[in-house]
Amino acid sequence: MRGFSTTEFEERLRRARLLMQEKKFEMLLITSPHNFRYFTGLDSYFWESPTRPWFLLLSLNHDPITIVPSIGKTALQKTWIKNVKTWQSPNHKDEGITVLQDTILSIQSNQCSIGCEIGMESQLRMPVNDFQKLKTNLSDHSFVDASPLIWKLRMIKSENEIYKIKKIISIASNVFDELPKDLQIGQSEIEICNIMKKKMLDLGADHTLYMSCASGPGGYDQIICDPTEKKLQDGDILIIDTGTTLDGYFCDFDRNFGFGKIADSAKIAYEILWLAAEAGMNSAKPGATCADVSNAMLSILQKEGLSSNSVGRMGHGLGLQMTEPPSIMSNDNTVLEENMVIAIEPCFEYAPGTMLVHEENILITNNGYERLTSRTPQTIPIIN
């Protein structure tokens, strides 16, 4: 089933208003694609055109109001949003700012606090000059950081969201599990990744917005770049990490494959990493912190000689975005709660410039976790 019922969005708005009252916000100003979709249900990649800003105003006592370029009016009217205001765009002299400030004043003309996406892992999708103009023109209003409020909402997934996340993770898991049958020495990274993308589409995935790939003797030195024309040789280890979507919701996990005869040191490092991921998952439960999960993995890796971790963290949340808060790090004391979806992602740089990474996706349940990915094999799959 595509999208969500109006009930889902009404519940999101209800929860948002409770947090707004707690934080003493009269309004939320939403501009970024994923938050706009979270509250309205608009399904579009028109955001890839950076010409036009889009605005959503949520308030305590008024129905949600969108202020969008006229090109978006019909699309918004197909969502649950009933109040759609427009302006003719592109109009670089006034890209919706007058309509936006007039709408804010119609809701609250006196001094009030407006929460904006200006903090942790957030961004305003409007020109900075326009935001400054808005603040100047509405000098009695306070524009403050609402990112903690928004992430508190989004980190806890609804049953409907969990269903979609489970589905896309299942699709990618099935393809990863069957992929070795289509691999052979001499194929390029691009060839292999294209095979995987096509198979995921065939099984019902929508878009592969992210597929990083790397390979090298015994491991690799990074995990974020696109596949290349490099051909897999005897002794190489290949990693594929995919962020593929279904109805807007991401999976995010990786798998490793060895080609031919790989070094014993790489096999040992792989198995150590498997144990670290297992420790991380087993420590993930309501009441535990992200630091607890990170430290459970680090205790194994440091014992085996981990000296550095260029990745910087060992997991994160996911959902409408491939990476969301919280971060699985020793300095992140976010408490895990039921219905969070987390990527567990230990990294082991077991030799200078050579690393291996494992990643699994889990759901925090009422008494522990549910692994959503099919578990990566305990010994590395070998392609001959």
Helices and strands as residue ranges (DSSP letters): H 6-23, E 27-30, H 33-40, G 46-48, E 55-59, E 65-69, G 70-72, H 73-77, E 83-87, H 97-107, E 113-116, H 128-137, E 142-145, H 147-155, H 159-178, G 179-182, H 189-202, E 207-217, E 236-246, E 249-250, E 253-259, H 264-283, H 290-303, E 315-317, E 324-327, E 341-344, E 347-351, E 354-357, E 360-364, E 369-371, E 382-383
